[in-house]
């Protein structure tokens, strides 16, 4: 079988990660890099592929089978629409857009044309998430009741010195980090229909929030609570527990999600499972049967690329659709609105 030719637009941090994955995937080959910055010259030279300054130049000189868009957020929608017009399949990094209105415009175009678009919520491709979803779907936990989650971590001072915009409204953990969590929570517990939140900037004193307490209501009646903070010295975050991104230290005794039902609970990503052995005899006076769900940890970016290549070839649908990406953005914006207003925000 001929290898699928994949180009990557954007040679920044996440673009480099995609380039590395393409180079190690036996089903595809890196065909080109698109980036107008001087720094990209060395990246393309090291990869041994042509460098183009724009998508227009790429399409006119060396059209690939698929394109990864790992460019700045403000370029996501115009570049994605350009690729849709050119009938070029894309893997579009999240967020799908900078605003819900822009995202809706892109979703309308995707659904009108049947364009092949995968949104880069890479955690959706995590084997850990797949196993957790399987356990929940099996009914071992009984009827779902609640989910408790956290993304607590400490961003160093230099993070804000290098990007002063991160001190301002829109640069905080709600819009930068929570969108990752939203898709995971939707995968595990279903559609989110209402949110409520309290936020604080009391630790750093910046114009933007540093800590947020979030309540969630799901369509199936599940209730959730989530603690988000980028100033809390606590490793209960996906990066510091999943072991998927080796750039972060990881702790085997910590979890970032606990999903509880009427017959038991699952802690993720340690996959500790506690269930009542006799559903007809459940009580807090009765001991749980305790175990750990077996799984294989693997790089979700690798699985995401496999899904993209299969989508390009017409062998698979995208695991995360453009509409999924828009829903995730809507929920994230609703959390920001709830934190600002102090009111419950219903999602329609």
C-alpha positions in Angstrom: 0.0 0.0 0.0 1.3 3.5 -0.9 2.1 5.6 2.1 -0.3 8.5 2.8 1.5 11.9 2.2 0.9 14.2 5.2 2.0 17.8 5.4 2.2 19.8 8.7 1.4 23.5 8.8 2.9 25.2 11.9 6.4 24.2 13.2 5.8 25.3 16.8 5.6 23.0 19.9 2.5 21.0 18.8 3.5 21.1 15.2 6.8 19.5 16.1 5.0 16.8 18.0 2.9 16.0 14.9 5.9 16.0 12.7 7.6 13.4 15.0 4.5 11.2 15.0 4.2 11.3 11.1 7.9 10.4 10.8 7.4 7.2 13.0 4.1 6.1 11.5 4.7 3.3 8.9 1.4 4.1 7.1 2.3 7.7 6.2 5.2 9.9 5.2 5.9 13.6 5.9 5.7 15.4 2.6 6.2 19.0 3.5 6.1 21.7 6.3 4.3 25.0 6.0 5.5 27.9 8.1 6.7 31.4 7.1 8.9 31.8 10.2 12.7 31.8 9.8 12.9 29.1 12.6 11.0 26.6 10.3 13.9 26.5 7.8 16.0 24.4 10.2 13.0 22.2 11.1 12.3 21.4 7.4 16.0 20.8 6.7 16.3 18.4 9.6 13.2 16.6 8.5 14.5 16.5 4.9 11.3 17.9 3.4 10.3 21.0 1.4 9.3 24.2 3.3 6.5 26.4 2.0 5.5 29.8 3.3 1.8 29.3 2.8 -0.9 26.8 2.2 -1.5 28.4 -1.2 2.1 27.6 -2.1 1.8 24.0 -0.8 -1.3 23.4 -2.9 0.2 24.8 -6.0 3.5 22.9 -5.8 3.2 19.8 -3.7 -0.4 18.9 -2.8 -0.4 16.3 0.0 -3.1 13.7 0.8 -3.8 15.4 4.1 -2.7 18.4 6.1 -2.3 18.9 9.8 -3.2 22.5 10.8 -1.1 23.3 14.0 -1.1 27.0 13.4 -2.1 29.9 15.8 -5.7 29.7 17.0 -6.8 32.8 15.0 -5.8 31.1 11.8 -7.8 27.9 12.4 -11.1 28.8 10.7 -9.8 30.7 7.7 -7.2 28.1 6.9 -9.6 25.2 7.5 -12.1 26.8 5.1 -9.3 27.2 2.6 -8.6 23.5 2.8 -12.3 22.6 2.6 -12.6 24.7 -0.6 -9.5 22.7 -1.9 -11.1 19.4 -0.9 -8.1 18.6 1.3 -8.6 16.5 4.4 -7.4 18.2 7.6 -6.5 17.5 11.2 -7.3 20.8 12.8 -5.7 21.4 16.2 -8.1 22.5 19.0 -9.7 24.8 19.8 -11.7 24.6 16.6 -12.0 28.4 16.6 -11.4 31.5 18.8 -15.2 32.1 19.1 -18.3 30.0 19.0 -19.6 32.1 16.0 -16.5 31.4 14.0 -16.7 27.7 15.0 -20.3 27.5 13.8 -19.3 28.9 10.4 -16.7 26.2 10.1 -19.1 23.4 11.2 -21.7 24.6 8.7 -19.1 24.4 5.9 -18.0 20.9 7.0 -21.6 19.5 7.2 -22.6 21.2 4.0 -19.7 19.8 2.0 -19.0 16.5 3.7 -15.4 17.6 4.2 -13.0 15.3 6.0 -12.1 17.1 9.2 -10.6 15.7 12.4 -10.4 18.0 15.4 -7.2 17.5 17.4 -8.5 16.7 20.9 -5.8 14.1 21.2 -6.8 12.8 24.6 -9.9 11.3 22.9 -7.5 8.8 21.3 -5.9 7.8 24.6 -6.0 4.1 25.4 -6.7 5.1 29.0 -9.8 6.9 28.0 -10.9 4.1 25.7 -10.6 1.6 28.6 -12.4 3.9 31.1 -15.2 4.3 28.6 -15.4 0.6 28.1 -15.7 -0.1 31.9 -18.4 2.5 32.2 -20.3 1.1 29.2 -20.1 -2.4 30.6 -22.4 -1.5 33.5 -19.9 -2.5 36.2 -20.4 0.8 38.0 -24.2 0.5 37.8 -26.1 3.7 36.9 -23.8 6.7 36.8 -24.3 9.2 39.6 -21.4 11.6 39.7 -17.9 12.5 38.4 -15.3 14.3 40.4 -12.4 15.8 38.4 -9.4 18.0 38.7 -6.7 19.8 36.7 -4.5 21.3 39.4 -0.9 22.2 38.5 1.5 25.1 39.0 2.6 27.2 36.0 5.9 28.9 36.8 6.4 32.7 36.8 8.4 32.5 33.6 5.3 31.2 31.8 3.7 34.6 32.3 6.9 36.6 31.7 7.3 34.9 28.3 3.7 35.6 27.4 2.3 38.6 29.2 -1.0 38.2 27.5 -1.5 35.2 29.8 -2.0 37.6 32.7 -5.1 39.1 30.9 -8.7 38.0 30.5 -8.8 35.0 28.1 -5.3 33.8 29.0 -6.3 31.8 32.1 -6.9 28.1 32.7 -10.6 28.2 31.7 -10.0 29.0 28.0 -6.4 27.5 27.8 -6.8 24.3 29.7 -10.4 23.4 30.5 -11.3 22.6 26.9 -9.1 19.5 27.2 -11.1 18.3 30.2 -14.5 19.1 28.7 -14.1 16.5 25.9 -12.8 13.8 28.4 -15.8 14.5 30.6 -18.2 14.2 27.7 -16.6 10.9 26.6 -17.0 9.5 30.1 -20.4 10.8 31.2 -22.3 12.2 28.1 -23.6 15.6 27.1 -23.2 18.5 29.4 -26.3 20.7 29.6 -25.6 23.2 32.3 -22.6 24.7 34.2 -22.0 26.8 37.3 -18.7 28.2 38.4 -16.8 30.4 40.9 -13.4 31.8 39.9 -10.6 33.6 41.8 -7.5 35.5 41.0 -6.6 35.8 44.6 -3.3 34.0 44.5 -1.5 35.8 41.6 -3.7 38.9 41.5 -3.7 39.0 37.7 -6.7 40.3 35.7 -7.4 36.7 34.7 -8.5 33.8 36.9 -6.0 31.4 38.4 -8.5 29.0 40.2 -12.0 27.9 39.3 -14.5 25.6 41.0 -17.0 24.2 38.5 -20.3 22.3 38.7 -21.7 20.4 35.8 -25.0 18.9 35.0 -25.2 16.1 32.3 -28.2 15.3 30.1 -28.5 11.8 31.8 -28.8 13.3 35.3 -25.2 12.8 36.3 -23.8 15.7 38.4 -20.1 16.6 38.3 -17.7 18.8 40.2 -14.3 20.0 38.8 -11.4 21.9 40.4 -9.2 23.8 38.0 -6.1 25.8 39.0 -2.8 26.7 37.5 -1.4 28.0 40.7 -2.0 24.9 43.0 1.0 22.8 43.7 -0.8 19.6 43.3 -0.3 16.9 40.6 -3.9 15.9 40.1 -3.9 16.7 36.4 -4.0 14.6 33.3 -0.4 15.4 32.3 0.9 14.5 35.8 -1.0 11.3 36.1 -1.5 9.7 32.7 2.2 9.2 31.9 1.4 10.0 28.2 3.5 13.2 27.9 7.0 12.3 29.1 7.8 16.0 29.4 5.9 16.0 32.7 6.8 14.1 35.9 4.1 11.6 36.8 2.8 10.2 40.0 1.3 6.7 40.2 -0.7 7.3 43.3 -2.8 10.3 41.9 -5.9 10.4 39.8 -7.6 13.3 38.1 -11.1 11.7 37.6 -13.3 9.5 39.8 -16.5 8.3 38.2 -19.1 6.8 40.6 -22.3 4.8 40.0 -24.8 3.0 42.0 -22.6 -0.1 42.2 -19.0 1.1 42.2 -16.4 3.7 41.2 -13.5 3.9 38.8 -10.5 6.2 39.4 -8.7 7.4 36.3 -5.9 7.0 35.2 -4.8 4.6 37.9 -7.8 2.5 36.9 -8.6 1.5 40.5 -12.0 -0.2 40.5 -14.2 -0.6 43.6 -17.5 -2.5 43.1 -20.0 -4.3 45.3 -19.7 -8.0 44.6 -23.5 -8.5 45.3 -25.5 -5.7 43.8 -28.5 -6.8 45.8 -26.6 -6.2 49.1 -25.1 -2.8 48.6 -24.3 -0.6 51.6 -21.6 1.6 53.0 -21.2 -1.0 55.8 -20.3 -3.6 53.1 -16.8 -4.0 51.7 -16.0 -3.3 48.1 -14.4 -5.8 45.8 -11.1 -3.9 44.9 -9.1 -4.3 41.8 -7.3 -2.6 39.0 -8.4 -2.6 35.4 -5.6 -3.7 33.1 -4.6 -1.4 30.2 -1.7 -0.6 27.8 -0.4 3.0 28.0 0.4 4.5 24.6 0.9 7.9 22.9 -2.6 9.3 22.0 -1.0 11.4 19.3 0.0 8.2 17.5 -3.5 6.9 17.7 -4.9 10.2 16.5 -2.6 10.1 13.5 -3.8 6.6 12.7 -7.4 7.8 12.8 -6.5 10.8 10.5 -4.7 8.6 7.9 -7.6 6.2 7.9 -10.0 9.1 7.4 -7.9 10.5 4.6 -8.1 7.0 2.9 -11.8 6.8 3.4 -11.5 3.9 5.8 -12.8 5.6 9.0 -14.8 8.5 10.3 -13.1 11.1 12.5 -13.2 10.2 16.2 -13.6 13.9 17.1 -15.8 15.7 14.6 -16.0 19.5 13.9 -19.3 19.5 15.8 -17.6 17.9 18.8 -15.0 20.6 18.7 -17.7 23.3 18.6 -19.6 21.7 21.5 -16.4 21.7 23.6 -15.8 25.3 22.8 -19.4 26.3 23.7 -19.1 24.5 27.1 -15.7 26.1 27.8 -17.2 29.6 27.0 -20.2 28.8 29.2 -17.9 28.1 32.1 -16.2 31.4 31.6 -19.6 33.1 31.4 -20.8 31.4 34.6 -17.7 32.3 36.5 -18.1 36.0 35.5 -21.9 36.2 36.1 -22.3 33.9 39.1 -25.3 32.4 37.3 -26.1 28.9 36.1 -25.5 28.8 32.3 -27.8 26.4 30.4 -26.4 24.9 27.1 -28.8 24.5 24.2 
